Amino acid sequence: MPINVTQSYLPPLEDYVKYLTGIWERVYLTNAGPLVVELEQRLKDELGVKHLFFVNNGTIALQIAIKALDLKGEVLTTPFSYVATTSSLVWEGCTPVFVDIDPATLCINPALLEAAITPRTVGIMATHVYGNPCDLEAIEAIAKRHNLKVIYDAAHAFGVTYKNSSVLNYGDISTLSFHATKLFHTGEGGAIVTNDDELAHRIAYMRNFGHNGPEAFWGVGVNGKSSELHAAMGLCVLPKVPELIAKRRILSERYDALLDGTKCVRPTIQPHTAYNFSYHPIVLPSEEVLLRVRDNLNAHEITPRRYFYPSLNTLNYVAPQEAPVSEDISRRVLCLPLYYDLQISQVEQVAQLINEVL
Ligand SMILES: *Cc1c(COP(=O)(O)O)cnc(C)c1O
């Protein structure tokens, strides 16, 4: 049986069919349907956030966040993330300015932020990498001091809390991805979270073409809406999330017990964090070792993923900038298979194949 880096959790088919039956009865598929409204309410309650907008993916969530904050100019961002973090800035006409990462947490290094600020800097876009919270308090202090807006790409951070409160409560806006590969998913999907009423109003109309009723417009918008079919998937998966996290934790801890932590170095999780085990990255001693490990796993139909690679400061559509820590880590980091239906025996097999070539 091939083992991929991830496999989507699918709820029992009959659960999904129950929601489909309702959709068929109502003959109502999209535009703030009852399932979308229900999912948004349940997510707000579970996550403990004030405003949450369910959208059709995590990338449009980032793009609407940038537009809602009216960011124009330089945005300080991390080179160690999925490409959407950088591409959405470029797509929206902002200039990404890369600030290197902390080698222990793999999140943006707040000690380097202030040196990168210029008169053109308007904001910070940072990722809670692998669900590990950024240094929230340091970033907040710097943003206040320099009057910068903060967007957190929280695509990996579903359910993560810092000091007993959702990480989504930090910054001006946080965005989530509910892509099929994420811990909580709706097939495709995402969300925009804010505690600011005025921003919430802008996000609400921007998500829906700018509409203010059927014949008037608040301003320019885009189509960020999601459908009843996607909301139904979310409503089936959401109650299962605590169990998904608990299982991932067991598997992740098994990897840790079987692998040498000095050769398979793990990111340092921020203190005061309830982590979600959304990924199992290991940082190997060199790229050569990484390729050896990957090839040995591939030879046994096991596909880990070089995630994140390459470092985003090396993309061909951004101005060349240095980020030596990110470049080094991205050459040596590998995400191991981790998903709800993975068996302990499979974790043991993966670990053994890694140990053979370390
Ligand atoms: C998955 C992901 C995104 C994009 O989300 P989509 O829903 O796939 O558009 C953005 N940022 C990060 C860090 C991600 O992992």
The ligand as an SDF file (V2000), in Angstrom:
LIG
                    3D

 15 15  0  0  0  0  0  0  0  0999 V2000
   -2.6380   25.5340    1.9690 C   0  0  0  0  0  0  0  0  0  0  0  0
   -1.9800   26.8620    2.2170 C   0  0  0  0  0  0  0  0  0  0  0  0
   -2.4470   28.0470    1.6220 C   0  0  0  0  0  0  0  0  0  0  0  0
   -3.4490   28.0620    0.5070 C   0  0  0  0  0  0  0  0  0  0  0  0
   -4.6530   27.5400    0.8050 O   0  0  0  0  0  0  0  0  0  0  0  0
   -5.6180   27.0110   -0.3720 P   0  0  0  0  0  0  0  0  0  0  0  0
   -6.8810   26.7070    0.3630 O   0  0  0  0  0  0  0  0  0  0  0  0
   -4.9720   25.7840   -0.9410 O   0  0  0  0  0  0  0  0  0  0  0  0
   -5.7690   28.0830   -1.3750 O   0  0  0  0  0  0  0  0  0  0  0  0
   -1.8860   29.2430    2.0080 C   0  0  0  0  0  0  0  0  0  0  0  0
   -0.8750   29.2850    2.9030 N   0  0  0  0  0  0  0  0  0  0  0  0
   -0.3890   28.1710    3.4720 C   0  0  0  0  0  0  0  0  0  0  0  0
    0.7040   28.2970    4.4710 C   0  0  0  0  0  0  0  0  0  0  0  0
   -0.9050   26.9130    3.1280 C   0  0  0  0  0  0  0  0  0  0  0  0
   -0.3700   25.8120    3.6480 O   0  0  0  0  0  0  0  0  0  0  0  0
  1  2  1  0
  2  3  1  0
  2 14  2  0
  3  4  1  0
  3 10  2  0
  4  5  1  0
  5  6  1  0
  6  7  2  0
  6  8  1  0
  6  9  1  0
 10 11  1  0
 11 12  2  0
 12 13  1  0
 12 14  1  0
 14 15  1  0
M  END
$$$$
